[in-house]
Amino acid sequence: MTKRTYGQYCGFSRALEVVGERWAMLIVRDLLSGPLRFTDLLNGLPGIPTNILTSRLKELEEAGIIERHAMARASGAGVAYRMTSFGKGLEPAIDALGRWGAQTLAEPRANEVLTQRSIMAALRATFQPKAAKGMTVSFELHVAGFMVGATITRGALNVTPGPLPEADLVLDPAMVLKPLLSGDLSPSDALKKKLVTLRGDRTLLSTFVQVFSLA
Protein backbone atom coordinates (compact mmCIF):
# COMPACT_ATOMS: atom_id res chain seq x y z
CA MET A 1 0.00 0.00 0.00
CA THR A 2 1.26 3.48 -0.90
CA LYS A 3 1.73 5.64 2.16
CA ARG A 4 -0.55 8.68 2.21
CA THR A 5 1.24 12.00 2.51
CA TYR A 6 -0.04 15.56 2.71
CA GLY A 7 2.92 17.55 1.44
CA GLN A 8 3.12 19.72 4.56
CA TYR A 9 6.01 20.17 6.96
CA CYS A 10 3.76 19.98 10.00
CA GLY A 11 3.63 17.75 13.06
CA PHE A 12 -0.13 17.25 12.76
CA SER A 13 -0.02 16.19 9.12
CA ARG A 14 2.93 13.91 9.87
CA ALA A 15 0.92 12.30 12.67
CA LEU A 16 -1.96 11.67 10.26
CA GLU A 17 0.45 9.98 7.87
CA VAL A 18 1.25 7.51 10.64
CA VAL A 19 -2.11 6.93 12.38
CA GLY A 20 -4.66 8.54 10.04
CA GLU A 21 -5.62 5.42 8.09
CA ARG A 22 -8.97 3.82 8.92
CA TRP A 23 -8.94 1.58 12.03
CA ALA A 24 -5.41 2.64 13.07
CA MET A 25 -6.52 4.86 15.95
CA LEU A 26 -8.95 2.21 17.22
CA ILE A 27 -6.13 -0.33 17.28
CA VAL A 28 -4.06 2.15 19.27
CA ARG A 29 -7.01 2.83 21.59
CA ASP A 30 -7.33 -0.87 22.39
CA LEU A 31 -3.61 -1.49 22.84
CA LEU A 32 -3.34 1.43 25.27
CA SER A 33 -5.31 -0.80 27.65
CA GLY A 34 -2.65 -3.53 27.47
CA PRO A 35 -1.09 -6.11 25.13
CA LEU A 36 -3.41 -8.09 22.84
CA ARG A 37 -3.03 -11.00 20.47
CA PHE A 38 -4.09 -10.69 16.85
CA THR A 39 -7.28 -12.69 17.49
CA ASP A 40 -8.11 -10.53 20.53
CA LEU A 41 -7.79 -7.39 18.43
CA LEU A 42 -9.87 -8.95 15.66
CA ASN A 43 -12.64 -9.94 18.08
CA GLY A 44 -12.58 -6.55 19.80
CA LEU A 45 -12.95 -4.58 16.57
CA PRO A 46 -16.18 -5.87 14.99
CA GLY A 47 -16.20 -5.19 11.27
CA ILE A 48 -12.46 -4.91 10.65
CA PRO A 49 -11.33 -7.18 7.77
CA THR A 50 -8.47 -9.52 8.66
CA ASN A 51 -6.26 -8.19 5.88
CA ILE A 52 -6.78 -4.59 7.03
CA LEU A 53 -5.86 -5.48 10.62
CA THR A 54 -2.72 -7.20 9.33
CA SER A 55 -1.78 -4.13 7.27
CA ARG A 56 -2.44 -1.64 10.08
CA LEU A 57 -0.41 -3.66 12.58
CA LYS A 58 2.48 -3.82 10.13
CA GLU A 59 2.31 -0.05 9.52
CA LEU A 60 2.13 0.77 13.23
CA GLU A 61 5.01 -1.57 13.95
CA GLU A 62 7.16 -0.05 11.20
CA ALA A 63 6.39 3.42 12.61
CA GLY A 64 7.66 2.35 16.04
CA ILE A 65 4.24 2.79 17.68
CA ILE A 66 3.69 -0.86 18.57
CA GLU A 67 5.92 -3.90 18.97
CA ARG A 68 5.54 -7.66 19.19
CA HIS A 69 5.68 -9.13 22.65
CA ALA A 70 6.11 -12.74 23.78
CA MET A 71 3.32 -13.54 26.23
CA ALA A 72 4.21 -15.21 29.51
CA ARG A 73 3.32 -18.89 29.66
CA ALA A 74 0.88 -18.19 32.50
CA SER A 75 -1.08 -15.95 30.13
CA GLY A 76 -0.99 -18.53 27.37
CA ALA A 77 2.07 -18.84 25.16
CA GLY A 78 2.02 -16.76 22.02
CA VAL A 79 2.81 -13.39 20.53
CA ALA A 80 0.90 -10.23 21.35
CA TYR A 81 1.17 -6.61 20.30
CA ARG A 82 1.83 -3.82 22.77
CA MET A 83 2.51 -0.10 22.70
CA THR A 84 6.08 1.17 22.67
CA SER A 85 7.17 4.10 24.82
CA PHE A 86 6.96 6.26 21.71
CA GLY A 87 3.48 4.96 20.93
CA LYS A 88 2.22 5.64 24.45
CA GLY A 89 2.71 9.32 23.71
CA LEU A 90 -0.55 9.08 21.74
CA GLU A 91 -2.58 8.44 24.90
CA PRO A 92 -3.43 12.10 25.68
CA ALA A 93 -4.58 12.61 22.08
CA ILE A 94 -6.71 9.45 22.14
CA ASP A 95 -8.27 10.48 25.46
CA ALA A 96 -8.98 14.01 24.22
CA LEU A 97 -10.65 12.71 21.06
CA GLY A 98 -12.70 10.29 23.14
CA ARG A 99 -13.95 13.09 25.43
CA TRP A 100 -14.74 15.31 22.45
CA GLY A 101 -16.54 12.56 20.54
CA ALA A 102 -18.58 11.50 23.56
CA GLN A 103 -20.41 14.82 23.38
CA THR A 104 -21.99 13.69 20.11
CA LEU A 105 -23.28 10.36 21.46
CA ALA A 106 -27.01 9.81 21.62
CA GLU A 107 -28.73 6.42 21.36
CA PRO A 108 -26.56 3.70 19.78
CA ARG A 109 -27.12 3.21 16.07
CA ALA A 110 -28.59 -0.09 14.93
CA ASN A 111 -25.20 -1.55 13.97
CA GLU A 112 -23.18 -0.18 16.90
CA VAL A 113 -21.87 -2.23 19.81
CA LEU A 114 -19.88 -1.56 22.96
CA THR A 115 -16.63 -3.43 23.47
CA GLN A 116 -14.67 -4.06 26.63
CA ARG A 117 -11.72 -1.99 25.39
CA SER A 118 -13.96 0.93 24.39
CA ILE A 119 -15.38 0.98 27.92
CA MET A 120 -11.84 0.98 29.33
CA ALA A 121 -10.90 3.82 26.99
CA ALA A 122 -13.98 5.78 28.11
CA LEU A 123 -12.90 5.51 31.75
CA ARG A 124 -9.39 6.72 30.92
CA ALA A 125 -10.75 9.59 28.83
CA THR A 126 -13.22 10.83 31.45
CA PHE A 127 -10.92 10.45 34.46
CA GLN A 128 -10.52 13.70 36.39
CA PRO A 129 -7.15 13.69 38.23
CA LYS A 130 -7.98 16.82 40.22
CA ALA A 131 -11.19 15.31 41.57
CA ALA A 132 -9.34 12.09 42.45
CA LYS A 133 -6.33 13.75 44.07
CA GLY A 134 -5.11 11.68 47.01
CA MET A 135 -8.02 9.25 46.66
CA THR A 136 -7.81 5.46 46.99
CA VAL A 137 -10.95 3.63 45.87
CA SER A 138 -11.92 0.83 43.47
CA PHE A 139 -14.87 0.23 41.17
CA GLU A 140 -16.07 -2.75 39.16
CA LEU A 141 -18.17 -1.64 36.22
CA HIS A 142 -20.65 -3.90 34.38
CA VAL A 143 -21.66 -2.63 30.93
CA ALA A 144 -23.06 -4.53 27.95
CA GLY A 145 -22.06 -7.88 29.41
CA PHE A 146 -18.48 -6.80 30.07
CA MET A 147 -16.70 -6.24 33.37
CA VAL A 148 -14.02 -3.59 33.81
CA GLY A 149 -12.09 -2.66 36.93
CA ALA A 150 -11.03 0.87 37.80
CA THR A 151 -8.61 1.24 40.72
CA ILE A 152 -7.55 4.66 41.96
CA THR A 153 -4.53 4.55 44.25
CA ARG A 154 -3.48 7.85 45.80
CA GLY A 155 -5.04 9.65 42.86
CA ALA A 156 -3.54 7.47 40.09
CA LEU A 157 -5.87 5.46 37.83
CA ASN A 158 -5.40 1.88 36.65
CA VAL A 159 -8.06 0.33 34.40
CA THR A 160 -8.12 -3.44 33.92
CA PRO A 161 -10.31 -5.89 31.98
CA GLY A 162 -12.46 -8.36 33.88
CA PRO A 163 -13.73 -8.49 37.46
CA LEU A 164 -12.08 -6.61 40.30
CA PRO A 165 -12.19 -8.69 43.48
CA GLU A 166 -13.08 -6.74 46.63
CA ALA A 167 -14.03 -3.59 44.71
CA ASP A 168 -15.45 -0.89 46.97
CA LEU A 169 -18.41 -0.47 44.62
CA VAL A 170 -19.76 -2.74 41.89
CA LEU A 171 -22.10 -0.88 39.56
CA ASP A 172 -24.19 -1.72 36.54
CA PRO A 173 -25.42 1.51 34.94
CA ALA A 174 -27.03 -0.30 31.98
CA MET A 175 -27.38 2.35 29.25
CA VAL A 176 -27.26 5.43 31.52
CA LEU A 177 -23.47 5.61 31.86
CA LYS A 178 -23.18 8.51 29.43
CA PRO A 179 -26.00 10.57 31.06
CA LEU A 180 -24.39 9.99 34.46
CA LEU A 181 -20.94 11.12 33.33
CA SER A 182 -22.27 14.10 31.38
CA GLY A 183 -24.34 15.37 34.32
CA ASP A 184 -27.66 14.88 32.51
CA LEU A 185 -28.63 12.32 35.15
CA SER A 186 -27.76 12.80 38.82
CA PRO A 187 -26.68 9.87 41.00
CA SER A 188 -29.68 10.46 43.29
CA ASP A 189 -32.13 10.36 40.36
CA ALA A 190 -30.44 7.26 38.94
CA LEU A 191 -30.94 5.52 42.28
CA LYS A 192 -34.47 6.82 42.78
CA LYS A 193 -35.52 5.61 39.31
CA LYS A 194 -33.64 2.31 39.76
CA LEU A 195 -31.58 2.91 36.63
CA VAL A 196 -28.39 1.54 38.20
CA THR A 197 -27.67 -1.62 40.15
CA LEU A 198 -25.14 -1.32 42.97
CA ARG A 199 -23.30 -3.65 45.30
CA GLY A 200 -21.03 -2.30 47.99
CA ASP A 201 -20.79 1.23 49.36
CA ARG A 202 -23.70 2.99 47.62
CA THR A 203 -22.44 6.42 48.64
CA LEU A 204 -19.52 5.91 46.25
CA LEU A 205 -21.76 6.36 43.20
CA SER A 206 -21.40 10.13 43.63
CA THR A 207 -17.63 9.68 43.93
CA PHE A 208 -17.58 7.63 40.72
CA VAL A 209 -19.44 10.39 38.85
CA GLN A 210 -17.07 13.03 40.20
CA VAL A 211 -13.87 11.28 39.16
CA PHE A 212 -15.20 10.05 35.80
CA SER A 213 -16.92 13.05 34.28
CA LEU A 214 -17.72 14.63 30.92
CA ALA A 215 -19.19 17.71 32.58
Sine and cosine of phi, psi and omega as CSV:
sin_phi,cos_phi,sin_psi,cos_psi,sin_omega,cos_omega
0.00,0.00,0.71,-0.71,0.03,-1.00
-0.96,0.26,0.75,-0.66,-0.03,-1.00
-0.95,0.32,0.74,-0.68,0.00,-1.00
-0.98,0.21,0.75,-0.66,0.06,-1.00
-0.80,-0.60,0.32,-0.95,-0.07,-1.00
-0.88,-0.48,-0.03,1.00,0.07,-1.00
0.92,0.40,0.45,0.90,0.00,-1.00
-0.80,-0.60,0.69,-0.72,0.06,-1.00
-1.00,0.06,0.99,0.11,-0.18,-0.98
-0.47,-0.88,0.71,-0.71,-0.01,-1.00
-0.87,0.49,-0.62,0.78,-0.03,-1.00
-0.92,0.40,-0.72,0.69,0.01,-1.00
-0.92,0.40,-0.56,0.83,0.04,-1.00
-0.92,0.39,-0.61,0.79,0.05,-1.00
-0.89,0.45,-0.65,0.76,0.02,-1.00
-0.91,0.42,-0.53,0.85,0.06,-1.00
-0.89,0.46,-0.51,0.86,-0.07,-1.00
-1.00,0.00,-0.69,0.73,-0.10,-0.99
-0.84,-0.54,0.23,0.97,-0.07,-1.00
-1.00,0.08,-0.17,0.99,0.01,-1.00
-0.95,0.32,0.46,-0.89,-0.04,-1.00
-0.84,0.54,0.69,-0.72,0.01,-1.00
0.99,0.14,-0.31,0.95,-0.09,-1.00
-0.87,0.49,-0.72,0.69,-0.04,-1.00
-0.93,0.37,-0.52,0.86,0.05,-1.00
-0.94,0.33,-0.58,0.82,0.09,-1.00
-0.90,0.44,-0.70,0.72,0.04,-1.00
-0.88,0.47,-0.70,0.71,0.03,-1.00
-0.81,0.59,-0.72,0.69,-0.06,-1.00
-0.94,0.33,-0.62,0.78,-0.02,-1.00
-0.96,0.28,-0.33,0.94,0.09,-1.00
-0.92,0.39,-0.28,0.96,0.06,-1.00
-1.00,0.00,-0.02,1.00,0.03,-1.00
0.73,-0.69,0.27,-0.96,-0.04,-1.00
-0.87,0.50,0.54,-0.84,0.03,-1.00
-0.62,-0.79,0.59,-0.81,0.13,-0.99
-0.97,0.24,0.26,-0.97,0.01,-1.00
-0.83,0.56,-0.73,0.68,-0.04,-1.00
-0.91,0.41,-0.56,0.83,0.05,-1.00
-0.90,0.43,-0.68,0.73,0.05,-1.00
-0.89,0.45,-0.69,0.72,-0.02,-1.00
-0.88,0.48,-0.70,0.72,-0.01,-1.00
-0.94,0.34,-0.49,0.87,-0.04,-1.00
-1.00,0.05,-0.07,1.00,0.02,-1.00
-0.82,-0.57,0.95,0.30,-0.05,-1.00
-0.82,0.58,0.77,-0.64,0.04,-1.00
0.98,-0.20,-0.23,0.97,-0.01,-1.00
-0.98,0.18,0.80,-0.60,0.06,-1.00
-0.93,0.37,0.55,-0.83,-0.03,-1.00
-0.84,0.54,-0.68,0.74,-0.04,-1.00
-0.92,0.39,-0.53,0.85,0.04,-1.00
-0.94,0.33,-0.66,0.75,0.04,-1.00
-0.88,0.48,-0.68,0.73,0.04,-1.00
-0.86,0.51,-0.71,0.71,-0.01,-1.00
-0.91,0.42,-0.70,0.71,-0.04,-1.00
-0.91,0.42,-0.66,0.75,0.03,-1.00
-0.88,0.47,-0.66,0.75,0.03,-1.00
-0.89,0.46,-0.69,0.72,-0.01,-1.00
-0.91,0.42,-0.69,0.73,0.00,-1.00
-0.92,0.39,-0.58,0.82,0.04,-1.00
-0.93,0.37,-0.69,0.72,0.02,-1.00
-0.89,0.45,-0.49,0.87,0.00,-1.00
-0.99,0.14,-0.08,1.00,0.01,-1.00
0.99,0.17,0.27,0.96,-0.04,-1.00
-1.00,0.05,-0.60,0.80,0.04,-1.00
-0.79,-0.62,0.24,-0.97,0.04,-1.00
-0.56,-0.83,0.36,-0.93,0.07,-1.00
-0.99,0.16,0.53,-0.85,-0.12,-0.99
-0.62,-0.79,0.80,-0.60,0.03,-1.00
-0.97,0.23,0.86,-0.51,-0.01,-1.00
-0.96,0.29,0.58,-0.82,0.07,-1.00
-0.91,0.42,0.52,-0.85,-0.05,-1.00
-0.85,0.52,-0.56,0.83,0.00,-1.00
-0.89,0.45,-0.45,0.90,0.01,-1.00
-1.00,-0.05,0.03,1.00,-0.08,-1.00
0.99,-0.11,0.91,-0.41,-0.07,-1.00
-0.84,0.54,0.56,-0.83,0.02,-1.00
0.49,-0.87,-0.02,-1.00,-0.02,-1.00
-0.94,-0.34,0.71,-0.71,0.05,-1.00
-0.83,-0.56,0.19,-0.98,0.09,-1.00
-0.95,-0.32,0.60,-0.80,0.04,-1.00
-0.59,-0.81,0.32,-0.95,0.01,-1.00
-0.96,0.28,0.58,-0.81,0.16,-0.99
-1.00,0.06,0.15,-0.99,0.07,-1.00
-0.86,0.51,-0.64,0.77,0.05,-1.00
-0.89,0.45,-0.70,0.72,-0.02,-1.00
-0.91,0.42,-0.56,0.83,-0.02,-1.00
-0.90,0.43,-0.28,0.96,0.07,-1.00
-0.91,0.42,-0.23,0.97,0.04,-1.00
-0.98,0.19,-0.22,0.98,-0.12,-0.99
-0.84,0.54,-0.73,0.69,0.02,-1.00
-0.87,0.50,-0.59,0.81,0.01,-1.00
-0.94,0.35,-0.66,0.75,0.04,-1.00
-0.89,0.46,-0.71,0.70,0.00,-1.00
-0.89,0.46,-0.68,0.74,-0.01,-1.00
-0.90,0.43,-0.67,0.74,0.04,-1.00
-0.91,0.43,-0.62,0.79,0.03,-1.00
-0.89,0.45,-0.69,0.72,0.03,-1.00
-0.90,0.45,-0.69,0.72,-0.02,-1.00
-0.90,0.43,-0.72,0.70,-0.03,-1.00
-0.92,0.39,-0.50,0.87,-0.02,-1.00
-0.89,0.46,-0.41,0.91,0.02,-1.00
-0.92,0.40,-0.34,0.94,-0.03,-1.00
-1.00,-0.07,-0.07,1.00,-0.08,-1.00
-0.97,0.25,0.75,-0.66,0.16,-0.99
-0.86,-0.52,-0.73,-0.69,0.09,-1.00
-0.96,0.29,0.57,-0.82,0.03,-1.00
-0.86,0.51,0.62,-0.78,0.11,-0.99
-0.94,0.35,0.26,-0.97,-0.11,-0.99
-0.85,0.52,-0.54,0.84,-0.08,-1.00
-0.97,-0.22,0.23,0.97,-0.06,-1.00
-0.98,-0.18,0.62,-0.78,0.02,-1.00
-0.77,-0.64,0.35,-0.94,0.17,-0.99
-1.00,-0.08,0.56,-0.83,0.09,-1.00
-0.85,-0.53,0.33,-0.95,-0.01,-1.00
-0.87,0.49,-0.68,0.73,-0.04,-1.00
-0.94,0.34,-0.49,0.87,0.06,-1.00
-0.94,0.33,-0.56,0.83,0.08,-1.00
-0.91,0.40,-0.68,0.73,0.03,-1.00
-0.88,0.47,-0.66,0.75,0.02,-1.00
-0.90,0.43,-0.60,0.80,0.01,-1.00
-0.90,0.43,-0.62,0.78,0.03,-1.00
-0.92,0.40,-0.67,0.74,0.04,-1.00
-0.89,0.46,-0.67,0.74,-0.09,-1.00
-0.93,0.36,-0.54,0.84,-0.08,-1.00
-1.00,-0.09,-0.05,1.00,-0.03,-1.00
-0.89,0.46,0.73,-0.69,-0.02,-1.00
-0.93,-0.38,0.99,-0.11,-0.06,-1.00
-0.84,0.55,-0.59,0.81,-0.02,-1.00
-0.91,0.41,-0.65,0.76,0.00,-1.00
-0.94,0.35,-0.44,0.90,-0.05,-1.00
-0.99,-0.13,0.09,1.00,-0.09,-1.00
-0.81,0.59,0.83,-0.56,0.04,-1.00
0.97,0.24,0.01,1.00,-0.12,-0.99
-1.00,0.09,0.58,-0.81,0.16,-0.99
-0.77,-0.64,0.92,-0.40,-0.06,-1.00
-0.32,-0.95,0.39,-0.92,-0.01,-1.00
-0.70,-0.71,0.57,-0.82,-0.02,-1.00
-0.75,-0.66,0.60,-0.80,0.19,-0.98
-0.90,-0.43,0.87,-0.49,-0.11,-0.99
-0.95,-0.30,0.76,-0.66,0.06,-1.00
-0.93,-0.37,0.91,-0.42,0.01,-1.00
-0.63,-0.78,0.77,-0.63,0.10,-0.99
0.80,0.60,0.58,0.81,0.03,-1.00
1.00,0.09,-0.01,1.00,0.00,-1.00
-0.96,-0.27,0.45,-0.89,0.12,-0.99
-0.88,-0.47,0.69,-0.73,0.00,-1.00
-0.68,-0.73,0.69,-0.73,0.04,-1.00
-0.97,-0.23,0.65,-0.76,0.06,-1.00
-0.78,-0.63,0.93,-0.36,-0.01,-1.00
-0.93,-0.36,0.81,-0.59,0.07,-1.00
-0.94,-0.35,0.88,-0.48,-0.02,-1.00
-0.86,-0.51,0.93,-0.37,-0.05,-1.00
0.76,0.65,0.69,0.72,0.10,-0.99
1.00,0.03,-0.08,1.00,-0.02,-1.00
-0.98,-0.22,0.72,-0.69,-0.08,-1.00
-1.00,-0.07,0.66,-0.75,0.17,-0.98
-0.72,-0.69,0.85,-0.52,-0.02,-1.00
-0.94,-0.33,0.75,-0.66,-0.07,-1.00
-0.74,-0.68,0.51,-0.86,0.07,-1.00
-0.98,0.21,0.50,-0.86,0.09,-1.00
1.00,-0.01,-0.07,-1.00,-0.04,-1.00
-0.93,0.36,0.37,-0.93,0.03,-1.00
-0.83,-0.56,0.99,-0.11,-0.04,-1.00
-0.83,0.55,0.65,-0.76,0.05,-1.00
0.88,0.47,0.51,0.86,0.10,-0.99
-0.88,0.47,0.57,-0.82,0.01,-1.00
-0.92,0.39,-0.54,0.84,0.03,-1.00
-0.59,-0.81,0.78,-0.63,0.13,-0.99
-0.96,-0.29,0.83,-0.55,-0.05,-1.00
-0.74,-0.68,0.62,-0.79,0.09,-1.00
-0.84,-0.53,0.98,-0.18,-0.04,-1.00
-1.00,0.01,0.15,0.99,-0.03,-1.00
0.77,0.64,-0.83,-0.56,-0.03,-1.00
-0.97,-0.23,0.39,0.92,0.00,-1.00
-0.94,-0.33,0.27,0.96,0.00,-1.00
-0.88,0.48,-0.73,0.68,-0.02,-1.00
-0.90,0.44,-0.73,0.69,0.08,-1.00
-0.86,0.51,-0.59,0.81,0.04,-1.00
-0.90,0.43,-0.73,0.68,-0.08,-1.00
-0.96,0.28,-0.43,0.90,0.00,-1.00
-1.00,0.08,-0.20,0.98,-0.04,-1.00
1.00,0.01,0.02,1.00,0.03,-1.00
-0.96,0.29,-0.35,0.94,0.03,-1.00
-0.75,-0.66,0.84,-0.55,-0.02,-1.00
-0.99,0.14,0.46,-0.89,0.07,-1.00
-0.82,0.57,-0.64,0.77,-0.02,-1.00
-0.91,0.42,-0.65,0.76,0.03,-1.00
-0.94,0.35,-0.61,0.79,0.03,-1.00
-0.88,0.48,-0.63,0.78,0.02,-1.00
-0.96,0.30,-0.68,0.74,-0.04,-1.00
-0.89,0.46,-0.63,0.77,-0.03,-1.00
-1.00,0.01,0.06,1.00,0.02,-1.00
0.83,0.56,0.69,0.72,0.01,-1.00
-1.00,-0.02,-0.19,0.98,0.04,-1.00
-0.77,-0.63,0.51,-0.86,0.09,-1.00
-0.93,-0.37,0.77,-0.64,-0.08,-1.00
-0.83,-0.56,0.51,-0.86,0.18,-0.98
-0.63,-0.78,0.82,-0.57,-0.06,-1.00
0.88,-0.47,-0.51,-0.86,-0.04,-1.00
-0.98,0.22,0.98,-0.18,-0.09,-1.00
-0.89,0.45,-0.44,0.90,-0.01,-1.00
-0.92,0.40,-0.30,0.96,-0.03,-1.00
-0.97,0.22,-0.11,0.99,0.07,-1.00
-0.88,0.48,-0.67,0.74,0.04,-1.00
-0.90,0.44,-0.60,0.80,0.05,-1.00
-0.90,0.44,-0.69,0.72,0.02,-1.00
-0.84,0.55,-0.72,0.69,-0.04,-1.00
-0.93,0.37,-0.51,0.86,0.03,-1.00
-0.95,0.32,-0.64,0.77,-0.09,-1.00
-1.00,-0.01,-0.27,0.96,0.12,-0.99
-0.85,-0.53,0.99,-0.13,-0.18,-0.98
-0.63,-0.78,0.63,-0.77,0.14,-0.99
-0.98,-0.19,-0.11,0.99,-0.08,-1.00
-0.95,0.30,0.00,0.00,0.00,0.00
